[in-house]
Amino acid sequence: ELQPVESGGGLVQTGGSLRLSCAASGFTIDDYHIGWFRQAPGKEREGLSWISARDGSTYYADSVKGRFTISSDNAKNTVYLQMNSLSPEDTAVYYCNLWNAQSGDYWGQGTRVTVSS
């Protein structure tokens, strides 16, 4: 079964940074819109940022605009989420999602980010 794989989560102090990776082996990311989502305990899953790997266009939710940056390395079939100025409110499990109209959704299993105060 095709599934993207997230990595890069961990424990970081307030104000710190992390870079998450979404390895999409078996996919051609040019063919997909790729998004990063997160789900904090007791909360609904929240969309954070999206990229069209084909043309590089990006979109950010207000909650992360100016702090997070999404990018892709098409040769490596990998999408990144650079997260800066982290706060405890960013503590969540972060998920990668690949979507197109032909194939639908593919979700990874998530990577946990914990920001200590």
Phi and psi in degrees as GROMACS dihedral restraints (atoms count N, CA, C in turn):
[ dihedral_restraints ]
;  ai    aj    ak    al  type     phi  dphi    fc
    3     4     5     6     1   -71.9    20    10
    4     5     6     7     1   134.4    20    10
    6     7     8     9     1  -156.6    20    10
    7     8     9    10     1   130.2    20    10
    9    10    11    12     1   -70.8    20    10
   10    11    12    13     1   155.7    20    10
   12    13    14    15     1  -123.9    20    10
   13    14    15    16     1   119.6    20    10
   15    16    17    18     1   -90.1    20    10
   16    17    18    19     1   150.8    20    10
   18    19    20    21     1  -154.8    20    10
   19    20    21    22     1   169.6    20    10
   21    22    23    24     1   104.7    20    10
   22    23    24    25     1    -5.7    20    10
   24    25    26    27     1   -71.6    20    10
   25    26    27    28     1   172.7    20    10
   27    28    29    30     1   162.3    20    10
   28    29    30    31     1  -164.4    20    10
   30    31    32    33     1  -102.0    20    10
   31    32    33    34     1   130.5    20    10
   33    34    35    36     1  -142.2    20    10
   34    35    36    37     1   152.8    20    10
   36    37    38    39     1   -83.4    20    10
   37    38    39    40     1   158.4    20    10
   39    40    41    42     1   -53.4    20    10
   40    41    42    43     1   134.0    20    10
   42    43    44    45     1    91.1    20    10
   43    44    45    46     1    -8.5    20    10
   45    46    47    48     1   -82.5    20    10
   46    47    48    49     1  -176.1    20    10
   48    49    50    51     1  -132.9    20    10
   49    50    51    52     1   153.1    20    10
   51    52    53    54     1  -143.9    20    10
   52    53    54    55     1   152.6    20    10
   54    55    56    57     1  -120.3    20    10
   55    56    57    58     1   118.7    20    10
   57    58    59    60     1   -92.3    20    10
   58    59    60    61     1   146.6    20    10
   60    61    62    63     1  -121.0    20    10
   61    62    63    64     1   145.7    20    10
   63    64    65    66     1  -125.5    20    10
   64    65    66    67     1   104.2    20    10
   66    67    68    69     1   -90.3    20    10
   67    68    69    70     1   119.9    20    10
   69    70    71    72     1  -110.2    20    10
   70    71    72    73     1    58.6    20    10
   72    73    74    75     1   -62.7    20    10
   73    74    75    76     1   136.9    20    10
   75    76    77    78     1    90.3    20    10
   76    77    78    79     1   -11.9    20    10
   78    79    80    81     1  -103.6    20    10
   79    80    81    82     1   160.1    20    10
   81    82    83    84     1  -110.7    20    10
   82    83    84    85     1   102.7    20    10
   84    85    86    87     1   -67.2    20    10
   85    86    87    88     1   -18.4    20    10
   87    88    89    90     1   -55.3    20    10
   88    89    90    91     1   -26.9    20    10
   90    91    92    93     1   -88.4    20    10
   91    92    93    94     1     2.2    20    10
   93    94    95    96     1  -129.6    20    10
   94    95    96    97     1   156.5    20    10
   96    97    98    99     1   -93.6    20    10
   97    98    99   100     1   132.1    20    10
   99   100   101   102     1  -117.9    20    10
  100   101   102   103     1   132.5    20    10
  102   103   104   105     1  -129.2    20    10
  103   104   105   106     1   154.6    20    10
  105   106   107   108     1  -110.0    20    10
  106   107   108   109     1   133.5    20    10
  108   109   110   111     1  -127.8    20    10
  109   110   111   112     1   165.8    20    10
  111   112   113   114     1  -144.8    20    10
  112   113   114   115     1   155.8    20    10
  114   115   116   117     1  -137.6    20    10
  115   116   117   118     1   115.4    20    10
  117   118   119   120     1   -88.9    20    10
  118   119   120   121     1   157.4    20    10
  120   121   122   123     1   -54.7    20    10
  121   122   123   124     1   128.4    20    10
  123   124   125   126     1    76.7    20    10
  124   125   126   127     1     6.1    20    10
  126   127   128   129     1  -121.7    20    10
  127   128   129   130     1   162.9    20    10
  129   130   131   132     1   -76.8    20    10
  130   131   132   133     1   159.1    20    10
  132   133   134   135     1   -66.5    20    10
  133   134   135   136     1   136.9    20    10
  135   136   137   138     1  -119.4    20    10
  136   137   138   139     1   129.9    20    10
  138   139   140   141     1   -79.4    20    10
  139   140   141   142     1   134.8    20    10
  141   142   143   144     1  -111.9    20    10
  142   143   144   145     1   -48.3    20    10
  144   145   146   147     1  -160.5    20    10
  145   146   147   148     1   147.9    20    10
  147   148   149   150     1  -135.7    20    10
  148   149   150   151     1   152.4    20    10
  150   151   152   153     1  -140.7    20    10
  151   152   153   154     1   140.5    20    10
  153   154   155   156     1   -95.5    20    10
  154   155   156   157     1   108.7    20    10
  156   157   158   159     1   -64.7    20    10
  157   158   159   160     1   -24.5    20    10
  159   160   161   162     1   -69.7    20    10
  160   161   162   163     1   -43.9    20    10
  162   163   164   165     1  -117.0    20    10
  163   164   165   166     1    -0.8    20    10
  165   166   167   168     1    79.3    20    10
  166   167   168   169     1     3.6    20    10
  168   169   170   171     1   -67.8    20    10
  169   170   171   172     1   144.0    20    10
  171   172   173   174     1  -131.0    20    10
  172   173   174   175     1   160.8    20    10
  174   175   176   177     1  -146.2    20    10
  175   176   177   178     1   143.2    20    10
  177   178   179   180     1  -131.1    20    10
  178   179   180   181     1   140.4    20    10
  180   181   182   183     1   -71.6    20    10
  181   182   183   184     1   153.0    20    10
  183   184   185   186     1   -58.8    20    10
  184   185   186   187     1   -31.4    20    10
  186   187   188   189     1   -66.6    20    10
  187   188   189   190     1   -18.9    20    10
  189   190   191   192     1  -125.0    20    10
  190   191   192   193     1    -3.6    20    10
  192   193   194   195     1   -59.5    20    10
  193   194   195   196     1   131.1    20    10
  195   196   197   198     1    89.7    20    10
  196   197   198   199     1   -14.9    20    10
  198   199   200   201     1  -113.0    20    10
  199   200   201   202     1   -34.7    20    10
  201   202   203   204     1  -108.8    20    10
  202   203   204   205     1   146.9    20    10
  204   205   206   207     1  -133.1    20    10
  205   206   207   208     1   126.4    20    10
  207   208   209   210     1   -99.9    20    10
  208   209   210   211     1   142.2    20    10
  210   211   212   213     1  -151.8    20    10
  211   212   213   214     1   166.5    20    10
  213   214   215   216     1  -137.3    20    10
  214   215   216   217     1   148.1    20    10
  216   217   218   219     1  -117.7    20    10
  217   218   219   220     1    95.9    20    10
  219   220   221   222     1   -64.8    20    10
  220   221   222   223     1   -31.5    20    10
  222   223   224   225     1   -64.9    20    10
  223   224   225   226     1   -29.9    20    10
  225   226   227   228     1   -98.8    20    10
  226   227   228   229     1    -0.1    20    10
  228   229   230   231     1    51.9    20    10
  229   230   231   232     1    44.2    20    10
  231   232   233   234     1  -132.0    20    10
  232   233   234   235     1   139.5    20    10
  234   235   236   237     1  -118.3    20    10
  235   236   237   238     1   142.1    20    10
  237   238   239   240     1  -119.0    20    10
  238   239   240   241     1   155.1    20    10
  240   241   242   243     1  -131.9    20    10
  241   242   243   244     1   106.2    20    10
  243   244   245   246     1   -84.2    20    10
  244   245   246   247     1   123.0    20    10
  246   247   248   249     1  -118.5    20    10
  247   248   249   250     1   119.2    20    10
  249   250   251   252     1  -117.2    20    10
  250   251   252   253     1   164.8    20    10
  252   253   254   255     1    50.8    20    10
  253   254   255   256     1    49.2    20    10
  255   256   257   258     1   -71.8    20    10
  256   257   258   259     1   147.1    20    10
  258   259   260   261     1  -131.3    20    10
  259   260   261   262     1   165.3    20    10
  261   262   263   264     1   -54.9    20    10
  262   263   264   265     1   -26.7    20    10
  264   265   266   267     1   -67.5    20    10
  265   266   267   268     1   -13.3    20    10
  267   268   269   270     1   -88.0    20    10
  268   269   270   271     1    -2.7    20    10
  270   271   272   273     1   -64.8    20    10
  271   272   273   274     1   123.3    20    10
  273   274   275   276     1  -176.9    20    10
  274   275   276   277     1   173.2    20    10
  276   277   278   279     1   -93.4    20    10
  277   278   279   280     1   128.8    20    10
  279   280   281   282     1  -103.4    20    10
  280   281   282   283     1   132.4    20    10
  282   283   284   285     1  -121.7    20    10
  283   284   285   286     1   146.9    20    10
  285   286   287   288     1  -103.3    20    10
  286   287   288   289     1   142.0    20    10
  288   289   290   291     1  -134.3    20    10
  289   290   291   292     1   132.7    20    10
  291   292   293   294     1  -112.4    20    10
  292   293   294   295     1   136.9    20    10
  294   295   296   297     1  -145.7    20    10
  295   296   297   298     1   138.8    20    10
  297   298   299   300     1  -148.0    20    10
  298   299   300   301     1   166.5    20    10
  300   301   302   303     1   -67.7    20    10
  301   302   303   304     1   -27.5    20    10
  303   304   305   306     1   -80.8    20    10
  304   305   306   307     1   -38.8    20    10
  306   307   308   309     1  -105.4    20    10
  307   308   309   310     1   -20.2    20    10
  309   310   311   312     1    85.2    20    10
  310   311   312   313     1  -148.9    20    10
  312   313   314   315     1   -99.3    20    10
  313   314   315   316     1   141.6    20    10
  315   316   317   318     1  -130.1    20    10
  316   317   318   319     1   126.2    20    10
  318   319   320   321     1  -114.2    20    10
  319   320   321   322     1   143.5    20    10
  321   322   323   324     1   -84.2    20    10
  322   323   324   325     1   179.0    20    10
  324   325   326   327     1   -90.1    20    10
  325   326   327   328     1    -7.8    20    10
  327   328   329   330     1    95.7    20    10
  328   329   330   331     1   157.7    20    10
  330   331   332   333     1  -134.2    20    10
  331   332   333   334     1   135.9    20    10
  333   334   335   336     1   -89.1    20    10
  334   335   336   337     1   132.6    20    10
  336   337   338   339     1  -118.2    20    10
  337   338   339   340     1   126.9    20    10
  339   340   341   342     1  -124.1    20    10
  340   341   342   343     1   124.4    20    10
  342   343   344   345     1  -111.4    20    10
  343   344   345   346     1   119.2    20    10
  345   346   347   348     1   -91.1    20    10
  346   347   348   349     1   148.6    20    10
